[in-house]
């Protein structure tokens, strides 16, 4: 593949030449921004518009809606498999192959007229898309200098959501019964075309360093040993993932309950639910990613997770008080805070493994752990939240706020260990064992 050969040549000369590296960064950022914008169209259709279309236009059953909503988290459970394929094929090849494979099923949507066929195609696309997302986040380390990663991820996330939000709104409006219910039959093929067109730009990415390929014949037992080694030896990463898991769990425990109670207690209409609990936070998210990117470059990813946990506890508290006291204004305020928190969450999600992996070739192993934990919370916590709601009512939302606050405390502990590890290694002069993020702090 031409992209791979160009990546090798850049890796040989780019790191030693600041001029070459700067030109490659500009080259990569422009092309990956375009790729992210077109991918946002595709993601808007398969992730956010799909449940609305399945329910509004095809009368999908509760089981089918559950499958659609759970497909992407299920794909996250395959993170170790995607990581293994990426290390064997090369991550850039994995991203391109899986991005194209995820788009192709959507061309069949033109002939789909029932909810079962729709569910199967969207589910397949989401599962393959999870592989692309894992590969793309694994390559950030090899595509951009480490000191720019925060701002780069902020910009790329902004480009994705800048197209994802309008796509979701347009699709949701078009499939309403009074408008054009069958419009999904051409909306999905068009979104697939957008996704494939974006792949043409990602193919031109030139890597600053080429990750080491996995040697053939590596067994699953050896891969599991790699995962166990990371969890045992990298205490900072384990604490960080614990904080990340708790914060995500707070969201999945409570958001569907917030939607239900906003409708039942505050009498929000469907349009108001969509505006205040979906569109507003997503719009704030898109804009705030640019701010979060700069924040990460200055203070670091662990500090960012600490702040995000505090903001999550604040917006969940606003939701609880708004519902308990019957004050819609607190719901609006909570959604604004939620948008800021989720903007930081998107940026730190993309960098969670890149930041901690000591070598570029270790990123897939770290990403496999990251994706599996994301899948667990995405699948289990909504059900746990429903069970707790049946026992405690709206107090479940306040419990979720407490879980978010605990995630901040864990991030604080993580920060202390991170600083201790940096100090001890700096004092001993053992710079070879410092992670790349720690090298930046030391500089």
C-alpha positions as CSV (number, residue, x, y, z in Angstrom):
1,X,0.0,0.0,0.0
2,X,1.4,3.4,-0.9
3,X,0.5,4.9,2.4
4,X,2.5,2.3,4.2
5,X,5.7,2.9,2.2
6,X,5.4,6.6,2.6
7,X,4.9,6.1,6.3
8,X,8.2,4.1,6.5
9,X,10.1,6.8,4.7
10,X,8.8,9.6,6.9
11,X,9.5,7.5,10.0
12,X,13.1,7.2,8.9
13,X,13.7,10.9,8.4
14,X,10.8,12.8,10.1
15,X,11.9,12.4,13.7
16,X,15.4,13.7,13.0
17,X,14.2,16.7,11.0
18,X,11.9,19.3,12.6
19,X,11.1,20.8,9.2
20,X,10.0,17.5,7.8
21,X,8.0,16.6,11.0
22,X,6.2,20.0,10.9
23,X,5.2,19.5,7.3
24,X,4.0,16.0,8.0
25,X,1.9,17.2,11.0
26,X,0.2,19.8,8.8
27,X,-0.3,17.2,6.1
28,X,-1.8,14.7,8.5
29,X,-4.0,17.1,10.4
30,X,-5.7,18.5,7.3
31,X,-6.4,15.0,5.9
32,X,-7.5,13.5,9.2
33,X,-9.8,16.5,9.9
34,X,-11.5,15.9,6.5
35,X,-11.7,12.2,7.3
36,X,-13.2,13.0,10.7
37,X,-15.8,15.3,9.2
38,X,-17.0,12.7,6.7
39,X,-16.9,10.0,9.4
40,X,-19.1,12.2,11.5
41,X,-21.9,11.9,8.9
42,X,-21.5,8.1,9.0
43,X,-21.4,7.9,12.8
44,X,-24.4,10.2,13.1
45,X,-26.5,7.8,11.1
46,X,-25.4,4.5,12.7
47,X,-25.0,5.6,16.3
48,X,-27.5,8.4,17.0
49,X,-30.1,8.5,14.2
50,X,-30.5,4.7,14.0
51,X,-32.6,4.2,17.2
52,X,-34.9,7.1,16.2
53,X,-35.3,5.8,12.6
54,X,-35.9,2.2,13.8
55,X,-38.6,3.4,16.2
56,X,-40.2,6.1,14.1
57,X,-40.1,4.7,10.6
58,X,-40.0,0.9,11.1
59,X,-41.8,0.3,14.5
60,X,-38.8,-1.6,15.9
61,X,-39.4,-3.8,18.9
62,X,-37.9,-3.1,22.3
63,X,-35.4,-6.0,21.7
64,X,-34.3,-4.6,18.3
65,X,-33.8,-1.1,19.9
66,X,-31.7,-2.7,22.6
67,X,-29.6,-4.5,20.1
68,X,-29.0,-1.3,18.1
69,X,-28.0,0.7,21.3
70,X,-25.8,-2.1,22.6
71,X,-24.0,-3.0,19.3
72,X,-21.1,-0.5,19.7
73,X,-20.4,-1.4,23.3
74,X,-20.4,-5.1,22.3
75,X,-17.8,-4.2,19.6
76,X,-15.7,-2.7,22.4
77,X,-15.5,-6.2,23.9
78,X,-13.6,-7.2,20.7
79,X,-10.9,-4.6,21.5
80,X,-8.2,-7.3,22.1
81,X,-9.0,-8.9,18.8
82,X,-8.9,-5.6,16.9
83,X,-5.6,-4.8,18.7
84,X,-4.1,-8.1,17.6
85,X,-5.2,-7.6,14.0
86,X,-3.8,-4.1,14.0
87,X,-0.4,-5.3,15.3
88,X,-0.4,-8.0,12.6
89,X,-1.6,-6.0,9.6
90,X,-0.5,-2.6,10.7
91,X,-2.9,-0.1,12.3
92,X,-3.3,2.1,9.3
93,X,-4.4,-0.9,7.2
94,X,-6.8,-1.9,10.0
95,X,-8.4,1.5,10.1
96,X,-8.9,1.6,6.3
97,X,-10.1,-1.9,6.0
98,X,-12.6,-1.7,8.8
99,X,-13.8,1.8,7.9
100,X,-14.6,0.6,4.4
101,X,-16.1,-2.7,5.7
102,X,-18.3,-0.7,8.1
103,X,-19.7,1.5,5.3
104,X,-20.4,-1.3,2.8
105,X,-23.5,-2.8,4.6
106,X,-25.3,0.5,4.5
107,X,-25.6,0.4,0.7
108,X,-28.0,-2.5,1.2
109,X,-30.3,-0.3,3.2
110,X,-32.0,0.9,0.0
111,X,-33.8,-2.5,-0.2
112,X,-34.6,-2.8,3.5
113,X,-38.3,-2.3,4.5
114,X,-38.5,-4.0,7.9
115,X,-37.0,-3.4,11.3
116,X,-35.2,-6.8,11.4
117,X,-33.1,-6.1,8.3
118,X,-32.4,-2.6,9.5
119,X,-31.2,-3.8,12.9
120,X,-28.9,-6.4,11.3
121,X,-27.2,-4.0,9.0
122,X,-26.8,-1.2,11.6
123,X,-25.5,-3.7,14.1
124,X,-22.9,-5.1,11.7
125,X,-21.8,-1.6,10.7
126,X,-21.4,-0.6,14.4
127,X,-19.3,-3.7,15.2
128,X,-16.9,-3.1,12.4
129,X,-16.8,0.6,13.2
130,X,-15.6,-0.2,16.7
131,X,-12.5,-1.7,15.1
132,X,-11.8,1.4,13.1
133,X,-12.2,3.6,16.2
134,X,-9.7,1.5,18.1
135,X,-7.2,1.6,15.3
136,X,-7.5,5.3,14.7
137,X,-6.9,6.2,18.4
138,X,-4.0,3.8,18.5
139,X,-2.3,5.7,15.6
140,X,-2.4,9.2,17.1
141,X,0.9,8.5,18.9
142,X,2.6,7.6,15.5
143,X,0.9,10.4,13.5
144,X,1.6,13.6,15.7
145,X,4.2,14.8,18.1
146,X,3.2,14.1,21.7
147,X,3.2,17.8,22.7
148,X,0.5,18.5,20.2
149,X,-1.8,15.5,20.9
150,X,-4.3,17.4,23.1
151,X,-5.0,20.1,20.6
152,X,-5.0,17.7,17.7
153,X,-7.6,15.4,19.3
154,X,-9.7,18.4,20.3
155,X,-9.8,19.6,16.7
156,X,-10.5,16.2,15.2
157,X,-13.3,15.6,17.7
158,X,-14.8,19.0,16.8
159,X,-14.7,18.1,13.1
160,X,-16.5,14.8,13.9
161,X,-19.3,16.4,15.9
162,X,-19.7,19.4,13.6
163,X,-21.1,17.0,11.0
164,X,-22.5,14.4,13.3
165,X,-25.0,16.7,15.0
166,X,-26.6,18.2,11.9
167,X,-26.7,14.7,10.3
168,X,-28.6,13.3,13.3
169,X,-31.1,16.2,13.4
170,X,-31.7,16.1,9.7
171,X,-32.3,12.3,9.6
172,X,-34.5,12.4,12.7
173,X,-36.7,15.2,11.1
174,X,-36.9,13.6,7.7
175,X,-38.1,10.2,8.9
176,X,-41.0,11.6,10.9
177,X,-44.4,10.2,9.7
178,X,-45.6,13.5,8.4
179,X,-42.4,14.1,6.4
180,X,-40.6,11.3,4.6
181,X,-40.5,8.0,6.5
182,X,-38.8,6.1,3.8
183,X,-35.9,8.6,3.5
184,X,-33.6,6.3,5.5
185,X,-33.4,4.1,2.4
186,X,-31.2,6.7,0.6
187,X,-29.8,8.5,3.6
188,X,-27.8,5.4,4.7
189,X,-26.2,4.8,1.2
190,X,-25.3,8.5,1.1
191,X,-23.7,8.3,4.5
192,X,-21.8,5.3,3.3
193,X,-20.5,7.2,0.3
194,X,-19.4,10.0,2.7
195,X,-17.5,7.5,4.9
196,X,-15.8,5.9,1.9
197,X,-14.8,9.3,0.5
198,X,-13.3,10.1,3.9
199,X,-11.1,7.0,3.6
200,X,-9.4,8.4,0.6
201,X,-8.0,11.2,2.9
202,X,-7.0,8.9,5.7
203,X,-5.1,6.7,3.3
204,X,-2.8,9.7,2.8
205,X,-1.8,9.9,6.5
206,X,2.0,9.6,6.8
207,X,3.3,8.2,10.1
208,X,6.1,9.9,12.0
209,X,7.0,6.5,13.4
210,X,6.1,3.0,12.4
211,X,4.9,0.8,15.3
212,X,6.6,-2.6,15.5
213,X,4.5,-5.4,13.9
214,X,3.4,-8.3,16.0
215,X,5.5,-11.4,15.3
216,X,3.5,-14.2,13.6
217,X,2.3,-17.1,15.8
218,X,1.7,-15.2,19.0
219,X,-0.8,-17.1,21.0
220,X,-3.9,-15.8,22.9
221,X,-2.2,-16.9,26.1
222,X,0.7,-14.6,25.4
223,X,-1.6,-11.8,24.6
224,X,-3.5,-12.3,27.8
225,X,-0.1,-12.2,29.6
226,X,0.6,-8.9,28.0
227,X,-2.7,-7.5,29.4
228,X,-2.0,-8.9,32.8
229,X,1.5,-7.4,32.8
230,X,0.1,-3.9,32.1
231,X,-2.6,-4.2,34.8
232,X,-0.1,-5.4,37.4
233,X,2.9,-3.2,36.6
234,X,1.3,0.1,35.5
235,X,-0.4,1.2,38.6
236,X,-1.1,4.7,37.3
237,X,-2.9,3.3,34.2
238,X,-5.0,1.0,36.4
239,X,-6.0,3.9,38.6
240,X,-6.8,6.0,35.6
241,X,-8.9,3.4,34.1
242,X,-10.7,2.9,37.4
243,X,-11.5,6.6,37.4
244,X,-12.6,6.5,33.8
245,X,-14.8,3.4,34.5
246,X,-16.5,5.1,37.4
247,X,-17.2,8.3,35.6
248,X,-18.7,6.4,32.6
249,X,-20.7,4.3,34.9
250,X,-22.3,7.4,36.5
251,X,-23.5,8.4,33.0
252,X,-24.9,5.1,32.0
253,X,-26.5,4.5,35.4
254,X,-28.6,7.6,35.1
255,X,-29.1,9.2,31.7
256,X,-32.1,7.0,30.6
257,X,-33.7,7.7,34.0
258,X,-33.1,11.5,33.6
259,X,-34.9,11.2,30.2
260,X,-37.8,9.3,31.7
261,X,-38.3,11.6,34.7
262,X,-37.9,14.8,32.6
263,X,-40.9,13.6,30.6
264,X,-42.9,12.3,33.5
265,X,-42.2,14.9,36.2
266,X,-41.5,18.0,34.1
267,X,-43.8,17.1,31.2
268,X,-41.1,17.7,28.5
269,X,-42.4,17.0,25.0
270,X,-40.4,14.9,22.6
271,X,-39.0,18.0,21.0
272,X,-38.0,19.4,24.4
273,X,-36.3,16.2,25.4
274,X,-34.3,16.1,22.1
275,X,-33.4,19.8,22.4
276,X,-32.4,20.1,26.1
277,X,-31.0,16.6,26.8
278,X,-29.4,15.8,23.4
279,X,-28.8,18.7,21.0
280,X,-27.7,21.2,23.7
281,X,-25.1,19.0,25.4
282,X,-23.8,17.7,22.0
283,X,-23.4,21.2,20.7
284,X,-21.5,22.4,23.8
285,X,-19.4,19.2,23.5
286,X,-18.4,20.0,19.9
287,X,-17.3,23.5,20.8
288,X,-15.6,22.6,24.1
289,X,-13.3,20.0,22.6
290,X,-11.2,22.8,21.3
291,X,-10.8,24.2,24.8
292,X,-10.2,20.7,26.3
293,X,-7.4,20.1,23.8
294,X,-5.4,23.1,25.0
295,X,-6.2,22.2,28.6
296,X,-4.8,18.7,28.2
297,X,-1.6,20.1,26.7
298,X,-1.0,22.4,29.7
299,X,-2.2,20.3,32.7
300,X,-2.3,16.7,31.6
301,X,-4.9,13.9,31.1
302,X,-5.1,12.9,34.8
303,X,-5.9,16.4,35.9
304,X,-8.5,16.6,33.2
305,X,-10.2,13.4,34.4
306,X,-10.3,14.9,37.9
307,X,-12.0,18.1,36.6
308,X,-14.4,16.0,34.5
309,X,-15.5,14.0,37.5
310,X,-16.3,17.1,39.4
311,X,-18.3,18.5,36.5
312,X,-20.2,15.3,36.1
313,X,-21.1,15.3,39.8
314,X,-22.3,18.9,39.3
315,X,-24.5,18.3,36.2
316,X,-26.0,15.1,37.7
317,X,-26.8,17.1,40.9
318,X,-28.5,19.8,38.7
319,X,-30.6,17.1,37.0
320,X,-31.6,15.6,40.4
321,X,-32.6,19.0,41.8
322,X,-34.4,20.0,38.6
323,X,-36.5,16.9,38.7
324,X,-37.0,16.7,42.5
325,X,-37.9,20.5,42.7
326,X,-39.7,20.8,39.4
327,X,-37.3,23.5,38.1
328,X,-36.6,23.1,34.3
329,X,-33.9,25.7,34.4
330,X,-31.7,23.4,36.4
331,X,-32.1,20.8,33.6
332,X,-30.8,23.4,31.1
333,X,-27.9,24.3,33.3
334,X,-27.1,20.6,33.8
335,X,-27.0,20.0,30.1
336,X,-24.6,22.8,29.5
337,X,-22.3,21.4,32.2
338,X,-22.8,17.9,30.8
339,X,-21.6,19.2,27.3
340,X,-18.4,20.5,28.8
341,X,-17.8,17.3,30.7
342,X,-18.5,15.1,27.7
343,X,-16.2,17.3,25.6
344,X,-13.4,16.5,27.9
345,X,-14.5,12.9,28.1
346,X,-14.2,12.6,24.3
347,X,-10.7,14.0,24.2
348,X,-9.4,11.9,27.1
349,X,-11.2,8.8,25.7
350,X,-9.1,9.1,22.5
351,X,-5.8,9.7,24.5
352,X,-6.4,7.3,27.4
353,X,-4.1,4.6,26.0
354,X,-1.8,6.8,23.9
355,X,-0.8,8.8,27.0
356,X,0.2,5.8,29.1
357,X,1.7,3.3,26.7
358,X,5.5,3.4,27.1
359,X,6.1,2.5,23.4
360,X,4.0,3.0,20.2
361,X,3.8,-0.8,19.8
362,X,2.3,-1.1,23.3
363,X,-0.7,1.2,22.5
364,X,-2.9,-1.6,21.0
365,X,-2.5,-3.6,24.3
366,X,-3.5,-0.6,26.4
367,X,-6.4,0.2,24.0
368,X,-7.7,-3.4,24.2
369,X,-8.0,-3.0,28.0
370,X,-9.6,0.5,27.5
371,X,-12.2,-0.8,25.0
372,X,-13.2,-3.8,27.1
373,X,-13.9,-1.7,30.2
374,X,-15.9,0.7,28.0
375,X,-17.9,-2.2,26.7
376,X,-18.6,-3.5,30.2
377,X,-20.0,-0.2,31.6
378,X,-22.0,0.5,28.4
379,X,-23.7,-2.9,28.5
380,X,-24.3,-3.5,32.2
381,X,-24.7,-0.1,33.8
382,X,-28.1,0.9,32.2
383,X,-29.6,-2.3,33.6
384,X,-28.1,-1.7,37.0
385,X,-29.4,1.9,36.9
386,X,-32.9,0.7,36.1
387,X,-32.8,-1.8,39.0
388,X,-31.6,0.9,41.4
389,X,-34.3,3.3,40.1
390,X,-37.0,0.7,40.9
391,X,-35.6,0.6,44.5
392,X,-34.9,4.2,45.1
393,X,-36.7,6.4,42.5
394,X,-35.0,9.7,41.5
395,X,-32.4,9.3,44.3
396,X,-30.6,7.0,41.8
397,X,-29.5,10.2,40.0
398,X,-27.9,11.6,43.2
399,X,-26.2,8.2,43.7
400,X,-24.7,8.5,40.2
401,X,-23.4,12.0,41.1
402,X,-21.7,10.4,44.1
403,X,-20.1,7.8,41.8
404,X,-18.8,10.6,39.6
405,X,-17.4,12.4,42.6
406,X,-15.6,9.2,43.7
407,X,-14.1,9.0,40.2
408,X,-12.5,12.4,40.9
409,X,-11.0,11.1,44.1
410,X,-9.5,8.1,42.3
411,X,-8.1,10.5,39.7
412,X,-6.5,12.5,42.5
413,X,-4.8,9.3,43.8
414,X,-3.7,8.5,40.3
415,X,-2.2,11.9,40.0
416,X,-0.2,11.4,43.2
417,X,1.2,8.1,42.1
418,X,2.0,9.6,38.6
419,X,4.0,12.4,40.3
420,X,5.7,10.0,42.6
421,X,6.8,7.7,39.8
422,X,8.1,10.6,37.8
423,X,10.0,12.0,40.7
424,X,11.6,8.7,41.6
425,X,12.7,7.9,38.1
426,X,14.0,11.4,37.5
427,X,16.1,11.3,40.7
428,X,17.5,7.9,39.7
429,X,18.4,9.2,36.3
430,X,16.6,6.3,34.7
431,X,15.0,8.3,31.8
432,X,14.8,5.2,29.6
433,X,11.9,3.9,31.6
434,X,9.9,7.1,31.6
435,X,6.7,7.1,29.6
436,X,6.4,9.6,26.8
437,X,4.0,11.7,28.9
438,X,6.4,11.8,31.8
439,X,9.2,12.9,29.5
440,X,7.0,15.9,28.6
441,X,6.5,16.7,32.3
442,X,10.2,16.4,33.0
443,X,11.0,18.8,30.1
